Amino acid sequence: MKSKDKIAIGWIDPGVVDGWFAISIMNLYHDRHSRIGQVIRVEAGGLISRGRNEIVAAFLESSCDWLFMIDSDERITVDAFDKLVAVAHSVEKPFVAGLYFGQWNSGVDIYAQPIPLLFDHHENGTQYKPLDDYPPNKVIAVAAAGTGCLLVHRSVFEAIRDTSTQHEARRWCWFQDLPVNGEWFGEDMYFCRRVETLGFPMFAHTGVILDHRKRYWLNDSHHERYKVLTRGDPDGGDAVA
């Protein structure tokens, strides 16, 4: 990325944000304010795709060169931000994602299965599969990535806008939730499919790892598992020092 390039930071939230997220954005702006050209915040409830489209539309009305999209239940460090900026390039790497984790119901344990939100193509040619065996601290090519930590050059958004349909009206074209060939696509996977179709390369930096706040219902199964882990004996016994 050129030293003169300006970055817009954009996120959506339902009216409140996680405290650690707010602190991390304040620290980032304090330490890298010369890089940051604009902050774009959109209030959105359940219509995530609409909110993301509004962020991009606002970004394209600005003079900034890059949009850094981040979810408001994460936290970003200055070092992680610097790593993304260092590898981004308007032509060679116009799409660079960081690594954060979602969760799926494992079906076999009391805890959800953590899923790296970096993806390769599935063998069926339509879906995507998580990259569980990603190399540590490397810049790798990906077929898709979650949009919760994503640095994208404006040329990518402009190309999608310029090929949008009449109904998308050059404003609702980047993110959509819809079925594709019988499979449901969320807004992030749809965006990545549009990026790939237009020939832009996509990368991720596995050394850029963000904490992602998740919540679950706490019950006795967690308590019993905790006792097993700390005592080493499911029936009781002395606690591990």
C-alpha positions in Angstrom: 0.0 0.0 0.0 1.2 3.5 -0.8 2.2 5.6 2.1 -0.2 8.4 1.0 -3.2 6.0 0.7 -6.0 6.7 3.2 -8.1 4.1 4.9 -11.7 4.3 5.9 -12.8 2.1 8.9 -16.4 0.9 8.7 -18.6 -1.2 10.9 -22.2 -1.9 11.6 -23.8 -2.3 15.1 -27.3 -2.5 16.6 -26.9 0.7 18.6 -24.3 -0.5 21.1 -20.9 -2.0 20.7 -18.6 -4.2 22.8 -16.4 -2.2 25.1 -13.2 -3.9 24.0 -14.1 -3.1 20.4 -14.5 0.6 21.2 -11.2 0.7 23.1 -9.4 -1.0 20.2 -10.8 1.4 17.7 -9.8 4.4 19.9 -6.3 3.1 20.3 -6.0 2.4 16.5 -7.2 5.9 15.6 -4.9 7.5 18.2 -1.8 5.6 16.9 -2.6 5.6 13.2 -4.7 8.7 12.7 -2.5 9.8 9.8 -3.6 6.7 7.9 -7.3 6.9 8.7 -9.3 9.1 6.4 -12.8 8.4 7.6 -14.8 6.4 10.2 -18.1 5.0 8.9 -20.6 3.6 11.4 -24.0 2.3 10.3 -26.7 1.2 12.7 -28.3 -2.0 11.5 -30.5 -4.5 13.3 -31.1 -7.9 11.6 -30.4 -6.7 8.0 -26.7 -7.2 8.1 -26.3 -7.2 4.3 -28.2 -3.8 4.0 -25.9 -2.3 6.6 -22.7 -3.6 4.9 -24.0 -2.1 1.5 -24.5 1.2 3.2 -21.0 1.2 4.5 -19.6 0.6 1.0 -21.8 3.2 -0.5 -20.6 5.8 2.0 -17.0 4.7 1.5 -17.2 5.2 -2.3 -18.5 8.7 -1.7 -15.3 9.5 0.2 -11.8 10.1 -1.1 -10.3 7.2 0.8 -8.5 4.5 -1.1 -9.2 1.5 1.1 -12.0 0.3 3.3 -11.2 -1.7 6.4 -14.3 -3.5 7.5 -14.5 -4.9 11.0 -17.3 -6.4 13.1 -18.3 -4.6 16.3 -17.9 -7.8 18.5 -14.2 -8.1 17.7 -11.1 -6.2 18.8 -8.2 -5.1 16.6 -4.6 -4.3 17.7 -2.4 -1.7 16.1 0.1 -4.5 15.2 -2.6 -6.5 13.4 -3.7 -3.4 11.5 -0.1 -2.7 10.4 0.3 -6.2 9.1 -2.7 -6.0 6.9 -1.6 -2.6 5.6 2.0 -3.8 4.9 0.9 -6.6 2.5 -2.0 -4.8 0.8 -1.5 -3.7 -2.8 -4.0 -2.1 -5.1 -3.4 -4.6 -7.9 -1.6 -7.6 -6.5 -3.4 -7.9 -3.2 -6.5 -5.7 -3.3 -8.4 -8.0 -0.9 -6.6 -9.0 2.4 -8.5 -10.6 5.3 -7.5 -11.2 8.8 -8.2 -14.4 10.7 -11.0 -14.7 13.2 -13.2 -17.6 14.3 -16.9 -18.4 14.1 -18.5 -21.3 15.8 -20.6 -24.3 14.8 -22.5 -26.7 17.0 -20.1 -29.7 17.2 -22.9 -32.1 18.2 -20.5 -34.1 20.4 -19.4 -31.6 23.1 -20.8 -28.9 25.3 -18.7 -26.3 23.5 -19.2 -25.1 20.0 -16.6 -26.0 17.4 -14.3 -23.0 16.5 -14.2 -22.4 12.7 -11.5 -20.3 11.0 -13.4 -17.9 8.7 -11.1 -18.4 5.8 -12.3 -20.7 3.0 -11.3 -22.8 0.0 -13.7 -24.1 -2.6 -15.6 -27.2 -1.7 -15.3 -30.2 -4.0 -18.9 -29.7 -5.1 -17.9 -26.5 -6.8 -20.6 -24.4 -5.2 -20.0 -24.3 -1.5 -16.9 -23.4 0.5 -15.0 -25.3 3.2 -13.0 -23.8 6.1 -9.2 -23.8 5.9 -8.6 -25.7 9.2 -4.9 -26.4 8.4 -3.8 -22.9 7.5 -0.1 -22.1 7.9 0.7 -19.8 10.8 1.7 -16.2 10.2 1.6 -16.5 6.4 -0.1 -14.6 3.6 -2.1 -17.1 1.7 -4.6 -17.2 -1.2 -8.2 -17.9 -0.2 -11.4 -18.5 -2.1 -13.4 -16.6 0.4 -13.2 -15.0 3.9 -15.5 -13.7 6.5 -15.9 -9.9 6.2 -15.4 -9.2 9.9 -11.8 -8.2 9.3 -11.2 -7.2 5.7 -9.1 -4.6 3.9 -10.3 -3.9 0.4 -9.2 -1.5 -2.3 -11.9 0.8 -3.7 -11.3 -0.6 -7.3 -12.9 -3.9 -6.1 -16.1 -2.2 -4.9 -16.2 0.0 -8.0 -16.0 -3.0 -10.4 -18.9 -4.7 -8.6 -20.9 -1.4 -8.7 -20.2 -0.9 -12.4 -21.5 -4.4 -13.2 -24.6 -4.2 -11.0 -28.1 -4.8 -12.2 -30.8 -2.2 -12.6 -32.5 -3.5 -9.4 -29.3 -3.3 -7.4 -29.2 0.4 -8.4 -25.4 0.6 -8.0 -26.0 0.8 -4.2 -27.2 -2.7 -3.1 -24.9 -4.8 -5.1 -22.0 -5.8 -2.8 -23.7 -7.9 -0.2 -26.8 -10.1 -0.5 -28.3 -13.1 1.2 -29.8 -15.5 -1.3 -29.7 -19.1 -2.7 -27.2 -20.0 -5.4 -27.7 -23.3 -7.3 -29.8 -24.6 -4.4 -27.3 -23.6 -1.7 -27.8 -20.7 0.7 -25.2 -17.9 0.5 -24.7 -15.5 3.3 -23.7 -11.9 2.5 -20.0 -12.5 3.0 -19.8 -15.5 0.8 -21.8 -13.7 -1.9 -19.5 -10.8 -1.8 -16.4 -13.0 -2.2 -18.1 -14.8 -5.1 -18.6 -11.5 -6.8 -15.0 -10.5 -6.2 -13.7 -13.8 -7.6 -16.0 -13.6 -10.7 -14.5 -10.2 -11.6 -11.0 -11.7 -11.4 -9.6 -10.0 -8.3 -7.2 -12.1 -6.2 -8.1 -12.7 -2.5 -5.6 -13.2 0.3 -5.6 -13.6 4.0 -2.8 -13.0 6.6 -2.9 -15.8 9.2 -0.7 -13.7 11.5 -3.5 -11.2 11.9 -5.7 -12.8 14.5 -8.6 -11.0 16.1 -10.5 -12.0 19.3 -14.2 -12.6 18.5 -16.7 -12.3 21.4 -19.3 -15.1 21.5 -21.9 -16.0 24.1 -23.5 -19.3 25.1 -25.9 -20.6 27.7 -24.1 -21.7 30.8 -25.3 -24.8 32.6 -24.3 -27.7 34.8 -22.6 -29.5 31.9 -20.0 -26.7 31.8 -19.6 -27.0 35.5 -19.1 -30.7 35.4 -16.6 -30.4 32.6 -14.7 -27.7 34.5 -14.4 -30.1 37.5 -13.0 -32.8 35.3 -10.4 -30.5 33.8 -9.3 -29.0 37.1 -9.5 -32.1 39.3 -8.6 -34.7 36.7 -11.2 -37.0 38.2 -14.9 -37.0 37.0 -15.9 -38.4 40.4 -14.1 -35.8 42.5 -10.7 -35.9 44.2 -8.1 -33.4 45.0 -7.9 -30.2 42.9 -4.9 -29.7 40.7 -2.6 -27.2 42.3 
